Amino acid sequence: MLFKHLSRLLPATGIRLYATAEKSALATLRKKTGYTFANCKKALELHNNDLAKAEQWLKEQATAMGWSKATKLEGRNTAQGLIGVLVQRNVGAMVEVNCETDFVARNASFQRFVQVASAACVRHLEKVESDANLTKVGLNSEALKQIVLDDGKSLGDHLALMIGTVGENASLNRAICYKVPDSIQLTGYVHPAPSEEIPHDVPLLGKYGSLVAFRSEHSTVQEGADGAELSPAQVARKVCQHIVGMKPERIGVPGKDEPAADKDDETCLIHQEYLVDPAYTVGEVLEANRLQIVDFQRFACGEKSQPEEQNVRAATN
């Protein structure tokens, strides 16, 4: 009787162990690739639960399907999306990637792609021969697609793969990149600002972004209006925040550019009321902190880009 019961128990145990291993492999593959339950299950079945082969098959299928879906969806309006901003040492990049809906802009796959595009632009500019002053490079959609990543695929390839994953049209719109000598520093800002501290090597994501190149005459901290001590880089970052909020059109030259008659119409950065503390103008804040804005760029997601932003290659004094 005991033997009879054991003979029934052992096969069932073996089946349960196999099922557990199969579920574990399926969960691992889904977590690693982000693809659907059905696709991961099919990949494992085709490759006898070999995770490496299943993952490779999924990537090949996704690339092929992504290009197919990208072709079908091409031309559909992409007015939503995100701005990615990344500053690493002497190089900074700001990229706009668009999609059809705000729902997809919140998708993890879409956000990862914006971060990948931002980092790719930084690496791309690191290879560009720099000038003695600020080097400014603008990239349009086609130029962005041609950037090759470490895996040998272009950003255009990765874009197609992402489109296949999220299921709606997306586009690489534009990018502006700065490369500076040691005498100039860079900082960036996005809105909405992250709710928690983001590591310096991780791109910031938002609906609006700004990139600022500045010079500082000293490295000591300055006291802010609220009594807090701010470094020159922190003050410059607050100016970045001001640029996002107040949308200046140019920096302005003291003694040459006069303030607008109506302060609400002011488009010259140095004459605008400082967003952080309207009791001062931006020019007064810069002078008090001995900062000089060398150049700045502001992006708003979905806005019509200016022709001069496309394929720019210029050195700024």
C-alpha positions, 0 to 999 in steps of 0.5 A: 500500500505504501509503495503504491502511494509513493509511486503516485507521489513521486511523479507529481513531485517531479512535475511540481519541481519542473513547473517551479523551475519553469515559472522561475525561468519565466519570471527571470526572463520577463524581469530582464527583458520586459516583454509579455508573458506570452512572448517570454513563455514562447521563447522558453518553449522554443529553446528548451528553457535556455534563458540565454537563447530565449533572450536572444530570440526575443531581442531578434524578434523585437527588433524585426517587429519594432521596425515593422511597427515603426514603419506602420506607425510612421507619420502619426502625430507625436506631440507628447514626450519628454526632455532628457538632460545629462551633464557629465564633467565638461559635456552636456546634452539636452534631448527631446523625444516625442510620442503620441500620448502622455500615457506612453511618456510615463512608460518605463521603456520610453523613459529608458530610451530617453535616458539612453538617447541623452547618454548617447549624445554625451558620448557622441560629443566627447568624440567631437573636436573641441574649440578653445571656448564653448563648443555647441552642437545641434542635432536634428532627428536624422543626425540623432538616428545615426548615432551608434551605441556601444552595442553596435546598433544606432539610436534609430535601431533602438527607437524602432525597438522601443516603438515595437514595445510601447505600441505607438509612434515615437520620434527623436526630435532634436538635441543640443550639446555643449562641450566646454574647457576647464574655464567654463562649467555646465549645469542642467535642470528639468521641470517637473523636478525629480522628487528625490536626488538623482545620481549625477550620471543619470539623465534628468527627465521632464516636460521642460529642460534647460542647459546652461554654460557659465563662468565663475570667478571663485569657488567659495559659497555665497549666501542665498536670500533665505540664508542658505549657503549656495555654491556657484554651481547651485546658483547657476542651477537656480538660473537654469530653473528661472530659464525654464519658468521665464523663457528668456530669448537672450542673455543680454549685455549690461549697458547695451541692452535696455530693460523693457518698459513693461517687466512682464514683456521682458525677454532679456535674461539679465533684466528679468525678475529673478524667479527664485526671489523677484526682489532682484533681477537675474543680472543682479544675482549674477553680479552678486555671485560673480557669475557669467552666463556664457550660453543657455538653451531651453526646450519645451516638449512639443514646441516647434523648434527653431531652425538654428537649433538644427545641425548647429556647429559653433564655437561661442566666445 
